[in-house]
Amino acid sequence: MSERLWYLKRCDLFQRLSPEQLASVESRSRMRECPRGTPIYLPADYANGVLLLAKGRVKIGSFTEEGKQTILTFIEPGELFGELALMGTEEREEYAEAVEKSTVLLIPNEVMQQLLAENPAVSLGITKLFGLRRQRIERRLKYLLFRSNRERLVHLLLELAEQYGQRTGAGVELRIKLSHQDLASIVGSTRETVTVVLGELQSEGRLQLGRRKIILTDIAQLAESVSIPVPRLRGA
């Protein structure tokens, strides 16, 4: 089995494809290695296909007119991104950057369009992908508009706990390494403000900070402070 085919079979969206369909996608896809910190695509780049993250982690973001960076979401292995290319968009609207050393597969638009036409499960999966990503971004925008810096940051920490949290003896550790600037770019704040709020939460005993490491020591109290249910950890 080729490396590209193995990565494709790991993607939930492609698991119901026939061996012939998988082989066709594999033969027409291109694999690319991306060192940490390098762009995978930029706004206004030609949207020539959908990408599958095989290894590593990727962040999707945008820039304001003033050049300020906003992080919209993180992509994990086995996930597709750049899916707006399927809507007929000729140019990328956001940027994608490798957060750590990553391997991506580019699946050309014509290949994906053929799959959508031939396989209802793939079409439904893409529709769900659009919906879930939009729901996540809209929920975050609601907090950006109507919440304080502290509430926005706490809400983000709880969202990250749901996606990347792992229980330890000290609490729930976020298994994703983000700088204070990364956190600020997600919640629409400044690095200085995020540093102050994290310090306050640590002084209150609600979390512990390390080098790019955060442990939520009282996740229930944090959730109560922003009036949302306690997040359910993956695998819990």
trRosetta pair geometry for C-beta under 8 A, 3 or more apart (Angstrom, degrees):
i j d omega theta_ij theta_ji phi_ij phi_ji
1 5 5.3 -124 -174 85 87 122
1 6 5.4 102 132 -62 120 92
2 5 4.6 93 59 7 85 104
2 6 7.0 -146 94 -8 45 86
2 26 6.3 128 65 179 129 134
3 6 5.7 -54 -150 33 33 114
3 7 6.6 31 154 -17 65 104
3 31 7.2 28 100 -87 111 169
4 7 5.9 -57 -153 36 32 110
4 8 6.4 33 152 -20 66 106
4 26 4.9 133 111 -150 111 89
4 29 5.8 166 -172 82 132 120
4 31 5.5 -128 -89 -51 103 123
4 105 6.1 119 -143 -111 92 130
5 8 5.6 -53 -148 35 34 113
5 9 6.4 32 155 -19 66 106
5 22 6.4 79 -145 153 93 108
5 23 7.3 3 -109 -99 123 54
5 26 4.4 -1 -80 -106 81 149
6 9 6.0 -58 -151 35 29 110
6 10 6.8 33 150 -24 62 104
7 10 5.7 -54 -156 27 35 115
7 11 7.4 39 149 -26 63 98
7 31 7.9 120 30 -107 154 118
7 52 6.6 134 142 119 110 126
7 54 4.0 -31 -138 -121 139 110
7 103 7.5 -116 -104 114 151 119
7 105 6.0 155 106 -29 138 135
8 11 5.9 -51 -163 19 40 113
8 14 5.2 -67 170 103 83 163
8 22 6.0 150 115 -153 134 93
8 25 6.0 141 -140 103 151 125
8 26 5.9 -114 -2 -78 151 89
8 29 7.4 168 -71 7 123 163
8 52 6.9 69 -100 106 62 172
8 105 7.1 -74 -69 79 84 172
9 14 6.6 -104 -100 102 31 112
9 15 6.7 81 -163 -102 59 68
9 22 6.8 33 -74 -145 86 142
10 54 7.7 100 54 -138 134 67
10 77 7.3 -25 129 151 138 98
10 78 5.1 -103 131 -100 97 98
11 14 4.7 55 79 19 105 105
11 15 7.2 -157 90 -38 53 79
11 52 5.7 -65 -73 -145 144 128
11 78 5.1 170 -99 -160 57 67
11 79 7.6 162 -128 -70 94 14
11 80 7.0 68 -152 -47 133 89
12 15 5.8 -40 -153 -4 36 120
12 78 6.7 66 -12 167 80 113
12 125 7.2 -178 110 -139 93 134
13 80 6.5 -3 6 -22 154 126
13 122 6.0 74 175 -128 92 73
13 125 4.4 154 -122 139 90 154
13 126 7.3 72 -140 -57 133 68
13 129 7.7 -8 -82 -48 131 132
14 17 5.1 -28 -170 -1 71 124
14 22 6.5 105 169 -105 114 92
14 25 7.1 -116 -133 64 134 167
14 122 7.5 37 -92 -101 53 107
16 119 7.0 150 100 -169 105 127
16 121 4.7 -11 72 93 151 161
16 122 7.6 -149 66 -50 107 76
17 21 4.1 -122 -175 90 107 124
17 22 4.9 135 104 -55 124 82
17 25 7.3 -12 173 -3 169 135
17 115 7.4 -42 -103 -137 122 113
17 119 6.5 -48 -100 -94 76 163
17 122 7.4 44 -72 -60 97 121
18 21 4.7 95 52 6 79 102
18 22 7.0 -145 91 -4 41 86
19 22 5.7 -55 -146 38 32 112
19 23 6.2 33 156 -21 66 107
20 23 5.8 -54 -148 36 29 112
20 24 6.5 32 152 -21 63 105
21 24 5.6 -54 -150 34 32 113
21 25 6.5 31 154 -16 66 104
21 115 6.9 104 -171 -111 120 93
21 118 7.2 -170 -110 104 129 141
21 119 7.1 73 -148 -49 164 135
22 25 5.8 -55 -149 37 32 109
22 26 6.1 33 154 -21 66 108
23 26 5.6 -53 -144 37 31 114
23 27 6.3 28 159 -20 65 108
24 27 6.1 -56 -146 34 27 108
24 28 6.6 2 162 0 62 114
24 111 7.4 176 133 -142 93 103
25 28 6.4 -79 -151 47 26 96
25 29 6.0 29 158 -33 68 115
25 107 6.3 -11 -163 -131 99 116
25 111 5.8 117 -119 174 70 128
25 115 7.1 32 -80 -67 119 131
26 29 5.9 -58 -140 26 26 113
28 107 7.6 67 100 -146 92 64
28 108 6.0 -78 149 21 109 116
28 111 5.1 171 97 -81 136 136
29 52 7.9 -17 -152 26 143 120
29 105 4.8 14 169 -180 129 108
29 106 6.3 163 -161 77 74 49
29 107 5.1 -29 -106 -93 103 67
29 108 7.6 -149 -97 -5 52 76
29 111 7.3 -122 -66 81 77 173
30 105 7.0 152 76 -157 38 60
30 106 4.7 -9 58 52 93 104
31 54 7.3 2 -136 -8 104 152
31 103 6.5 -2 -171 -176 101 100
31 104 7.4 163 -151 87 55 40
31 105 5.3 -28 -96 -99 69 74
31 106 8.0 -162 -76 16 23 73
32 40 7.8 132 97 -138 134 90
32 103 7.3 162 82 -155 44 56
32 104 5.4 -18 61 63 93 86
32 105 7.8 162 18 -92 75 27
32 106 6.8 41 -4 -16 117 104
33 101 7.6 -7 -174 -174 91 91
33 102 7.7 158 -159 89 49 46
33 103 5.7 -26 -103 -102 62 76
34 38 5.2 -149 -171 73 85 114
34 40 5.7 -29 -106 -86 157 90
34 56 7.3 -143 67 67 99 171
34 98 4.1 171 123 -49 117 144
34 101 7.2 165 89 -156 58 47
34 102 4.6 -14 63 66 106 91
34 103 7.3 178 19 -85 81 26
34 104 6.2 26 -9 2 124 108
35 38 5.0 78 64 -11 78 126
35 98 6.7 147 93 81 29 147
35 101 5.8 -27 -135 -109 43 81
36 98 5.7 -125 -117 118 33 104
36 99 6.9 -22 -142 132 85 26
36 100 5.0 -21 -100 -140 107 33
36 101 5.2 -53 -42 -51 84 60
36 102 7.8 111 -83 -9 54 83
37 97 7.0 -10 -156 176 27 111
37 98 6.6 -41 14 78 23 86
38 97 7.0 178 91 -152 28 76
38 98 5.4 13 53 31 74 115
39 42 5.4 17 173 -60 150 91
39 95 6.1 -60 -138 -172 111 111
39 96 7.0 107 -165 79 68 55
39 97 5.2 -47 -103 -98 55 81
39 98 8.0 -155 -92 5 10 77
40 51 6.9 73 157 -138 137 174
40 58 6.4 -12 -9 -136 145 130
40 96 4.1 -45 58 100 114 106
40 97 6.5 -165 3 -91 83 24
40 98 6.3 109 -48 -41 101 82
40 102 7.7 -49 -73 85 124 135
40 104 6.1 61 -138 3 133 163
41 45 4.4 -135 -168 62 97 154
41 82 6.8 75 30 -101 145 127
41 92 5.1 154 137 -56 124 167
41 95 6.6 -159 96 -144 59 55
41 96 5.3 39 41 35 80 101
42 45 5.1 110 57 -32 65 113
42 92 6.7 134 92 76 29 136
42 95 5.0 0 -125 -113 50 102
43 62 7.1 77 -69 -135 127 74
43 63 6.9 -109 -6 26 143 104
43 91 7.4 48 177 152 57 106
43 92 5.7 -132 -120 101 33 90
43 93 6.3 3 -128 -177 89 21
43 94 6.3 -18 -80 -126 88 7
43 95 5.8 -61 -28 -56 76 84
44 91 4.9 -17 -136 -171 38 130
44 92 6.6 -47 21 57 18 78
45 91 6.7 132 64 -157 31 73
45 92 4.6 12 55 14 86 122
46 90 6.9 -45 -140 168 67 71
46 91 6.7 -55 -102 -105 33 59
46 92 7.7 18 64 -15 12 88
47 82 6.9 178 -144 -176 90 100
47 84 6.8 -76 -144 94 150 85
47 85 3.8 -167 164 -105 108 94
47 89 5.2 34 36 101 164 87
47 90 6.0 164 35 168 101 17
47 91 5.9 145 -16 -152 100 4
47 92 5.3 146 -76 -61 92 63
47 109 7.6 76 129 -66 80 126
48 85 7.0 -45 50 -148 12 142
48 106 7.4 25 94 -179 97 127
48 108 6.5 -43 153 -130 85 73
48 109 6.4 -116 179 -15 41 105
49 82 7.2 43 103 120 52 133
49 85 6.0 67 123 119 2 163
49 106 4.9 92 85 179 138 88
49 107 5.3 -179 178 82 118 43
49 108 4.4 -80 -92 -113 125 28
49 109 5.2 -127 -94 -38 58 63
49 111 7.5 24 -132 38 114 105
49 112 7.1 142 -151 -7 76 122
50 80 5.5 0 168 -167 117 115
50 81 7.5 157 -167 77 75 28
50 82 5.3 169 -135 89 47 95
50 83 5.5 34 -122 -99 113 57
50 85 5.8 -154 -64 53 66 121
50 86 6.5 11 -60 -43 118 104
50 106 7.7 147 78 -156 35 53
50 107 5.0 -21 67 63 85 101
50 109 7.3 111 -15 -91 79 56
50 112 5.3 79 11 -65 126 154
51 80 6.8 142 79 -157 46 62
51 81 5.4 -27 68 66 98 77
51 82 4.7 70 11 22 96 131
51 96 7.3 166 50 112 153 173
51 104 5.0 -4 -173 -178 115 121
51 105 6.7 150 -158 75 61 48
51 106 5.6 -30 -100 -98 79 59
51 107 7.2 173 -93 16 25 78
52 78 7.7 -19 -172 -148 95 19
52 79 7.5 171 -148 91 59 31
52 80 5.6 -36 -94 -97 68 68
52 104 6.7 151 74 -161 46 66
52 105 4.4 -10 56 56 101 103
52 107 6.4 56 -15 -19 105 114
53 56 6.6 -114 -170 66 106 83
53 57 7.7 50 -174 -115 147 26
53 58 5.6 -142 -96 3 133 121
53 75 5.0 148 -24 135 149 114
53 76 6.8 168 88 111 141 20
53 77 5.4 -119 118 -107 97 40
53 78 7.0 -35 77 22 85 28
53 79 5.5 8 35 58 112 76
53 80 7.9 -167 5 -91 77 20
53 81 6.8 40 -30 6 104 111
53 102 6.4 -51 -147 -167 96 120
53 103 7.7 111 -167 79 54 55
53 104 5.7 -36 -104 -104 51 82
54 77 6.3 3 153 -140 20 93
54 102 7.8 129 56 178 71 73
54 103 4.2 -51 68 98 114 103
54 104 6.4 -175 8 -97 89 23
54 105 5.9 85 -43 -20 113 97
55 77 5.8 15 -104 -102 31 122
55 101 7.7 -13 118 114 107 78
55 102 6.0 178 93 -148 65 50
55 103 4.3 43 37 27 98 103
56 77 7.0 119 42 -69 41 94
56 98 6.0 -19 154 -152 146 100
56 99 7.3 158 164 57 95 75
56 100 5.0 -162 -153 84 89 84
56 101 5.5 -133 -101 99 122 43
56 102 2.8 -130 71 -97 157 73
56 103 6.3 142 -1 12 113 58
57 74 6.1 -5 -177 -176 105 109
57 75 6.9 156 -163 76 54 60
57 76 6.4 -13 -115 -105 83 54
57 77 7.9 -66 -77 -34 59 75
57 98 7.5 108 78 -163 50 59
57 99 4.4 -43 99 57 99 118
57 100 5.2 53 36 26 94 100
57 102 6.6 -130 36 -84 29 117
57 176 7.5 161 -151 -135 164 99
58 74 7.1 150 81 -162 46 59
58 75 4.2 -11 63 53 98 113
58 81 6.5 -135 92 25 138 160
58 96 5.5 9 175 -175 123 98
58 97 6.7 155 -157 77 74 35
58 98 5.8 -45 -102 -102 76 46
58 99 6.3 -175 -106 -2 17 89
58 102 5.9 71 -62 -120 90 170
58 104 7.4 52 -60 -77 143 123
59 71 5.4 -44 -178 -140 124 110
59 73 7.4 174 -152 92 60 38
59 74 5.4 -34 -100 -103 70 71
59 75 7.4 -164 -81 13 21 81
59 96 7.3 167 83 -150 42 53
59 97 5.5 -17 58 61 89 88
59 99 5.2 89 -21 -59 99 109
59 182 8.0 -121 -101 -144 161 109
60 71 7.4 105 76 -162 45 64
60 72 4.9 -53 102 61 92 107
60 73 5.1 3 49 57 110 80
60 74 7.5 -168 14 -86 78 22
60 75 6.5 78 -27 -30 104 106
60 81 6.1 -154 -68 -160 129 134
60 94 5.5 49 180 126 90 140
60 95 7.3 166 -153 83 50 46
60 96 5.4 -19 -100 -99 72 77
61 69 5.8 25 154 -174 143 89
61 70 5.6 171 -162 88 94 49
61 71 4.5 -51 -91 -104 115 46
61 72 5.5 172 -102 0 44 81
61 94 6.2 168 87 -175 24 107
61 95 5.7 -23 68 60 76 91
61 97 7.3 -20 24 12 109 110
61 185 6.9 -10 -131 156 141 124
62 69 7.8 156 84 -152 35 51
62 70 5.3 -13 60 60 79 101
62 72 6.5 55 -5 -38 93 116
62 93 7.3 -20 -106 138 118 76
62 94 4.7 -75 -74 -122 86 86
62 95 6.9 149 -95 12 38 81
63 67 5.8 -17 -174 -141 116 36
63 68 6.8 146 -157 69 65 37
63 69 5.9 -32 -100 -95 73 55
63 70 7.4 173 -91 17 24 80
63 95 7.4 42 -21 -5 96 123
64 67 6.8 -43 70 26 74 18
64 68 4.4 6 30 50 117 92
64 70 6.9 82 -38 -19 90 112
69 185 4.9 -22 105 -135 95 126
70 185 5.8 -178 -122 179 29 78
70 186 7.5 105 -167 -106 63 26
70 188 6.7 9 -117 -84 107 78
71 74 7.7 15 172 -58 118 78
71 182 6.5 23 -18 -165 156 72
71 185 4.6 77 -7 116 97 107
71 186 4.6 -42 67 -80 107 75
72 94 6.6 -47 6 -143 142 153
72 137 5.9 -7 -163 -106 100 113
73 133 6.6 -81 -28 -141 165 93
73 136 6.4 70 -95 109 122 138
73 137 7.1 -75 -45 -70 111 92
74 99 7.0 -7 -135 -21 106 151
74 163 7.8 130 61 139 117 154
74 176 7.0 81 123 -149 177 147
75 79 4.9 -150 -162 85 85 128
75 81 4.8 -61 -95 -45 149 137
75 96 7.6 1 7 -144 139 112
76 79 5.3 83 59 -5 63 125
80 83 5.7 75 129 -67 114 108
80 126 7.9 -41 74 -109 155 78
80 129 6.4 -11 64 -144 113 159
81 96 6.2 130 123 -109 135 139
82 85 5.6 16 153 -10 88 115
82 92 7.0 -49 -132 -113 94 107
82 96 6.6 -56 -60 -33 99 147
83 86 5.7 -28 -180 12 68 115
83 126 6.5 174 -160 -152 131 94
83 129 6.0 140 -53 117 174 132
83 130 6.8 -132 113 -74 137 80
84 87 5.3 -43 -167 23 59 117
84 89 5.0 0 142 25 97 145
84 92 7.7 115 70 -132 119 55
84 93 6.3 -39 97 16 165 113
85 89 6.0 -97 -105 62 36 92
85 92 7.8 -25 -69 -87 94 72
85 109 5.6 -121 145 -90 112 107
86 109 6.8 174 -93 -138 56 88
86 112 5.9 -91 -95 118 111 135
86 113 7.1 168 -138 -75 87 78
86 116 7.3 121 -157 -46 129 151
86 126 6.7 -55 86 -170 170 143
89 92 7.7 96 128 -92 122 26
89 93 6.8 -58 -175 -30 150 104
92 95 7.3 90 135 -89 131 42
92 96 7.9 -98 -161 -4 144 95
98 101 6.8 32 164 -120 134 18
98 102 4.2 -151 -130 17 111 120
99 102 7.7 74 40 -44 61 125
107 111 5.3 -113 176 81 86 129
107 112 5.6 97 124 -54 114 100
108 111 4.8 95 65 3 82 104
108 112 7.3 -159 96 -2 44 86
109 112 5.9 -62 -150 40 34 106
109 113 6.0 32 156 -21 70 109
110 113 5.6 -50 -141 37 32 113
110 114 6.5 37 156 -22 62 103
111 114 5.9 -56 -155 33 29 111
111 115 6.6 28 149 -17 63 106
112 115 5.5 -54 -150 36 36 113
112 116 6.3 39 152 -22 68 103
113 116 5.6 -50 -147 34 33 114
113 117 6.5 31 154 -18 63 106
114 117 5.8 -58 -151 37 31 110
114 118 6.1 13 158 -7 67 116
115 118 6.0 -68 -140 46 28 101
115 119 5.5 -29 -178 30 70 115
115 122 4.8 -68 148 118 104 168
116 119 7.2 -69 -110 55 14 75
116 122 5.9 -119 -91 106 49 109
116 123 4.7 96 -154 -87 75 88
116 126 6.6 -31 -103 13 110 151
118 122 7.9 29 72 34 74 131
119 122 4.2 62 94 8 113 110
119 123 6.8 170 95 -11 61 85
120 123 5.4 -57 -148 39 39 115
120 124 6.1 38 155 -20 71 105
121 124 5.8 -52 -146 38 30 110
121 125 6.3 35 153 -22 63 107
122 125 5.5 -53 -147 36 31 115
122 126 6.5 32 155 -19 65 103
123 126 6.0 -54 -150 34 29 109
123 127 6.6 31 151 -19 62 106
124 127 5.6 -54 -151 35 34 114
124 128 6.4 34 152 -18 66 104
125 128 5.7 -54 -149 36 32 110
125 129 6.4 38 151 -24 64 104
126 129 5.4 -50 -150 32 34 117
126 130 6.6 38 152 -19 65 100
127 130 5.8 -51 -154 33 32 112
127 131 6.4 28 151 -16 64 109
128 131 5.6 -58 -148 39 34 112
128 132 6.1 29 159 -18 70 107
129 132 6.2 -55 -141 37 26 105
129 133 6.3 20 162 -13 62 111
130 133 6.3 -67 -150 40 23 105
130 134 6.1 19 158 -16 64 113
131 134 5.9 -60 -145 39 27 108
131 135 6.1 28 157 -21 65 109
132 135 5.6 -53 -146 35 30 113
132 136 6.4 30 156 -20 64 105
133 136 5.8 -54 -149 35 31 111
133 137 6.4 24 156 -14 65 108
134 137 5.9 -59 -146 40 31 106
134 138 6.0 29 157 -19 67 110
135 138 5.9 -56 -142 38 27 109
135 139 6.3 29 157 -21 63 107
136 139 5.9 -56 -150 34 27 111
136 140 6.6 23 153 -15 62 107
137 140 5.7 -57 -151 38 33 110
137 141 6.3 36 152 -22 67 105
138 141 5.5 -51 -145 35 33 113
138 142 6.5 42 153 -26 63 100
139 142 5.7 -48 -154 27 32 115
139 143 7.0 26 151 -12 61 103
140 143 5.8 -57 -156 38 37 108
140 144 6.4 41 147 -24 68 104
140 156 7.7 58 -126 -90 104 88
140 159 7.8 2 -85 -63 99 172
140 186 7.6 -85 -159 171 139 84
141 144 5.3 -50 -146 33 37 116
141 145 6.4 30 157 -17 67 106
142 145 6.1 -61 -151 37 28 106
142 146 6.2 -25 170 23 64 115
143 146 6.8 -81 -128 55 25 79
143 147 4.6 -19 -165 16 70 134
143 151 6.9 -146 -161 122 101 96
143 152 5.1 137 147 -113 108 78
143 155 5.1 -130 -134 74 157 163
143 187 7.7 -62 115 -140 114 86
144 147 7.4 -19 -60 42 9 92
144 152 6.3 71 -92 -121 49 133
144 187 6.9 178 -97 -170 85 53
144 188 4.8 69 -139 18 115 145
147 151 3.8 -119 -177 93 115 124
147 152 4.9 149 96 -56 119 78
147 155 6.9 48 116 -8 174 139
147 226 7.6 21 -138 -140 140 109
148 151 4.7 93 50 10 77 101
148 152 6.9 -141 92 -6 38 88
149 152 5.8 -57 -147 37 29 111
149 153 6.3 24 158 -16 64 109
149 187 7.2 100 -149 134 64 129
149 189 5.1 93 -134 -108 106 139
149 193 5.3 -80 -168 161 155 130
149 194 7.8 -127 176 -75 112 55
149 197 6.1 -144 126 -60 103 144
150 153 6.0 -60 -150 38 28 108
150 154 6.3 25 156 -17 65 108
150 197 5.1 -173 -102 -136 72 123
150 200 7.5 -50 -115 76 118 141
151 154 5.8 -54 -143 38 31 110
151 155 6.2 34 157 -20 65 107
151 225 7.8 -149 -110 130 76 92
151 226 5.3 133 -151 -112 86 106
152 155 5.8 -56 -148 37 28 112
152 156 6.4 29 153 -19 63 106
152 187 4.2 126 138 -162 117 117
152 188 7.2 -77 175 48 160 90
152 189 6.9 157 84 -37 137 120
153 156 5.6 -53 -150 35 33 112
153 157 6.4 35 153 -21 66 103
153 183 6.7 48 -132 167 96 118
153 187 5.5 -43 -77 -64 62 173
153 189 7.3 -33 -61 10 103 153
153 194 6.3 157 -106 -126 135 79
153 197 5.2 117 42 116 162 148
153 198 7.4 -116 167 -61 146 75
154 157 5.7 -52 -148 34 33 112
154 158 6.5 31 154 -16 64 105
154 201 7.5 164 -88 -96 94 139
154 222 5.5 -163 -162 -170 107 96
154 225 6.1 -74 173 89 164 118
154 226 5.1 175 101 -39 122 131
155 158 5.9 -58 -152 38 31 110
155 159 6.4 33 150 -21 65 106
155 226 5.3 -164 -70 171 85 165
155 228 7.1 90 -120 0 87 147
156 159 5.5 -54 -147 36 34 113
156 160 6.3 32 154 -17 67 105
156 183 6.7 136 114 -153 149 87
156 186 5.8 114 -134 113 143 128
156 187 5.4 -93 -35 -68 144 111
157 160 5.7 -54 -147 38 30 111
157 161 6.4 38 149 -26 63 103
157 174 7.3 -97 -154 -64 75 141
157 207 7.4 -78 -165 -81 153 150
157 214 6.9 -106 -134 138 109 148
157 216 6.3 136 157 -80 117 123
157 222 6.8 -76 91 175 123 148
158 161 5.3 -46 -147 30 34 117
158 162 6.7 40 152 -22 62 99
158 216 7.9 96 -87 -108 59 163
158 219 7.1 124 -114 -159 85 90
158 222 6.1 -178 -70 122 106 116
158 223 5.8 116 -120 -88 142 80
158 226 7.3 -142 0 49 147 136
158 228 6.7 135 119 79 161 132
158 231 5.1 160 177 -25 86 126
159 162 5.8 -50 -156 29 33 113
159 163 6.7 17 152 -5 64 108
159 231 7.3 177 -92 -92 26 147
160 163 5.8 -63 -148 46 35 103
160 164 5.4 -32 176 38 75 109
160 165 7.1 111 121 -50 63 85
160 174 5.1 21 132 -135 118 126
160 176 6.3 -117 -164 44 113 129
160 178 7.8 -89 -124 0 154 143
161 164 7.1 -77 -113 62 18 65
161 165 3.6 37 -165 -58 63 134
161 172 5.2 46 -143 134 115 140
161 174 6.3 -80 -84 -89 61 89
161 216 5.8 -29 -88 11 134 148
161 219 6.2 157 -174 -128 166 127
161 231 5.2 133 91 67 105 143
161 233 6.7 -70 155 -93 81 90
162 165 6.5 32 -38 7 16 116
162 231 3.8 -109 -72 -173 96 132
162 232 6.6 49 -131 60 92 50
162 233 6.6 -138 -127 -100 39 43
162 234 7.2 87 166 -30 52 84
163 176 7.7 10 101 -24 107 140
163 234 6.9 30 -148 -19 26 126
164 174 5.3 55 99 -163 112 69
164 175 4.7 -144 174 57 94 74
164 176 4.3 -35 -163 -19 171 108
165 172 4.4 -3 -163 178 117 114
165 173 7.0 138 -151 69 59 38
165 174 6.1 -36 -91 -95 64 56
165 175 7.3 161 -105 5 11 87
165 216 7.3 -37 -123 29 121 122
165 219 7.8 59 -146 -101 154 148
165 231 7.2 122 9 99 148 126
165 233 4.6 -99 85 -117 111 109
165 234 7.6 137 53 23 75 78
166 172 6.9 144 64 -158 28 65
166 173 5.4 -29 63 62 85 90
166 175 5.4 47 -3 -33 117 121
166 233 7.2 136 -92 -171 31 138
167 171 7.6 -106 -141 148 61 26
167 172 5.8 -37 -94 -99 55 69
167 173 7.9 135 -125 15 7 78
167 233 6.8 -177 -36 40 92 173
167 236 7.2 95 -19 -103 120 113
168 171 6.5 3 60 54 85 40
168 172 7.4 149 19 -106 78 19
168 173 5.0 38 -6 -15 127 115
168 215 6.8 -66 51 -133 126 123
170 173 7.3 66 67 -59 104 97
170 208 6.2 -44 161 18 135 146
170 215 5.0 15 108 161 119 152
170 217 6.2 -62 160 -104 78 88
171 207 7.6 -143 95 -122 163 56
171 208 7.2 152 27 12 132 106
171 215 4.8 119 62 163 111 95
171 216 5.2 -147 148 89 128 48
171 217 4.0 -118 -62 -107 148 39
171 218 7.0 -69 -123 -34 127 35
171 219 6.8 146 -174 -30 101 93
172 215 6.8 154 74 -162 38 63
172 216 4.5 -14 60 57 97 101
172 219 5.1 35 10 -55 136 134
172 233 6.8 -151 -135 -81 124 134
173 213 7.0 -19 -157 -173 103 97
173 214 7.4 148 -151 89 56 47
173 215 4.7 -28 -94 -103 72 85
173 216 7.9 -166 -76 19 24 68
174 178 7.8 -43 126 16 135 107
174 213 7.5 168 61 -160 84 52
174 214 4.8 12 26 68 122 95
174 215 7.5 -148 6 -84 74 36
174 216 7.3 77 -38 -16 95 97
177 212 4.1 36 -159 153 94 124
177 213 7.1 -32 -110 -72 80 61
178 182 4.0 -129 -166 88 91 138
178 183 5.6 106 135 -52 125 82
178 212 6.6 158 52 -154 28 87
178 214 8.0 -26 51 -2 97 121
179 182 4.6 110 51 -1 71 99
179 183 7.3 -134 97 -1 44 84
179 191 8.0 -18 136 -127 98 114
179 212 6.3 -41 -79 -103 57 98
180 183 5.7 -51 -151 36 37 112
180 184 6.3 39 150 -21 66 105
180 191 4.9 90 117 -155 104 84
180 194 4.8 161 -170 99 90 123
180 195 5.1 20 -151 -67 155 84
180 198 7.1 -111 -112 3 106 147
181 184 5.5 -52 -146 37 34 114
181 185 6.3 37 154 -23 66 104
181 191 4.6 -20 -86 -91 69 118
181 194 7.9 -177 -73 46 24 146
182 185 5.8 -57 -151 34 29 111
182 186 6.7 27 152 -19 63 105
183 186 5.8 -58 -154 32 33 110
183 187 6.5 1 161 5 69 110
183 189 8.0 -22 122 56 79 111
183 194 4.9 138 95 -153 116 148
183 198 8.0 79 89 -56 166 126
184 187 6.5 -72 -140 50 28 89
184 188 7.9 -105 173 69 58 7
184 189 4.7 -103 -143 80 79 78
184 190 5.5 -16 -154 158 138 10
184 191 4.8 -99 -14 -72 155 49
184 193 7.0 116 -115 58 111 92
184 194 4.6 -116 -68 -22 90 136
187 194 7.4 135 48 -90 127 110
189 193 4.7 -108 169 77 118 132
189 194 5.7 135 95 -51 127 89
190 193 4.6 93 58 7 84 102
190 194 7.0 -151 92 -4 44 86
191 194 5.8 -58 -149 38 32 112
191 195 6.3 35 154 -22 66 106
192 195 5.7 -54 -150 34 30 113
192 196 6.6 29 153 -18 64 105
193 196 5.7 -55 -151 35 33 111
193 197 6.3 27 155 -15 67 107
194 197 5.9 -58 -144 40 31 107
194 198 6.1 30 158 -18 66 108
195 198 5.9 -55 -144 38 27 110
195 199 6.4 31 154 -21 61 108
196 199 5.7 -58 -153 35 29 114
196 200 6.5 31 151 -21 64 104
197 200 5.5 -50 -150 32 35 113
197 201 6.5 32 153 -16 66 104
198 201 5.7 -55 -148 38 33 110
198 202 6.3 34 153 -20 65 105
198 207 7.3 -72 -156 80 76 133
198 209 6.1 81 159 -78 117 137
198 214 7.7 -94 -142 -111 120 119
199 202 5.7 -55 -147 36 31 111
199 203 6.3 33 153 -20 65 105
199 209 8.0 -42 -87 -5 52 152
200 203 5.7 -54 -149 35 31 111
200 204 6.4 25 153 -14 64 108
201 204 5.7 -58 -147 40 32 109
201 206 4.6 -77 -173 65 86 114
201 207 5.0 22 131 26 113 108
201 222 8.0 40 -149 -104 124 109
202 205 7.7 50 179 -68 33 21
202 206 7.4 -97 -78 53 24 69
202 207 5.7 -66 -84 79 66 76
202 208 6.5 92 -129 -111 97 32
202 209 5.4 -55 -83 -6 140 106
205 217 6.3 -89 165 84 66 142
205 218 7.0 50 123 -7 84 126
206 216 7.1 -23 156 -153 73 70
206 217 6.1 -179 -180 53 21 93
206 218 5.2 -81 -131 47 64 103
206 221 6.2 -122 -119 91 103 119
206 222 5.7 121 -175 -71 121 98
207 214 5.9 -8 -179 -170 129 91
207 215 6.2 157 -162 82 73 51
207 216 5.2 -37 -102 -108 95 48
207 217 5.7 -178 -99 4 28 87
207 222 7.8 53 -50 -74 102 137
208 214 7.4 153 78 -157 53 45
208 215 4.4 -4 53 57 100 106
208 217 5.9 84 -19 -47 92 114
209 213 7.2 132 -169 81 43 65
209 214 6.1 -12 -108 -105 63 69
210 213 3.6 -9 64 61 108 114
210 214 7.6 -150 29 -62 75 32
210 215 7.6 50 -5 -9 105 99
216 219 4.7 73 127 -79 128 84
216 222 6.1 -66 -159 -3 121 153
218 221 4.1 7 137 26 118 118
218 222 6.3 140 98 -21 73 87
219 222 5.6 -54 -148 37 36 114
219 223 6.3 36 155 -20 67 105
219 230 6.1 89 125 -149 100 98
219 231 7.1 -88 175 40 125 90
220 223 5.8 -54 -149 36 30 110
220 224 6.4 31 152 -19 64 107
220 230 5.2 -24 -106 -95 68 127
221 224 5.6 -52 -146 36 33 114
221 225 6.4 40 153 -28 64 104
222 225 5.7 -53 -153 27 31 115
222 226 7.3 -1 159 6 62 102
223 226 6.7 -77 -157 49 32 87
223 228 5.4 -100 -163 78 83 76
223 229 6.4 -32 178 129 135 20
223 230 4.6 -160 21 -90 168 55
223 231 6.8 -166 -89 -12 127 71
224 227 7.2 29 -169 -79 36 38
228 231 8.0 23 122 -55 114 77
232 236 6.2 -152 -179 62 72 122
233 236 3.9 81 70 -23 94 130
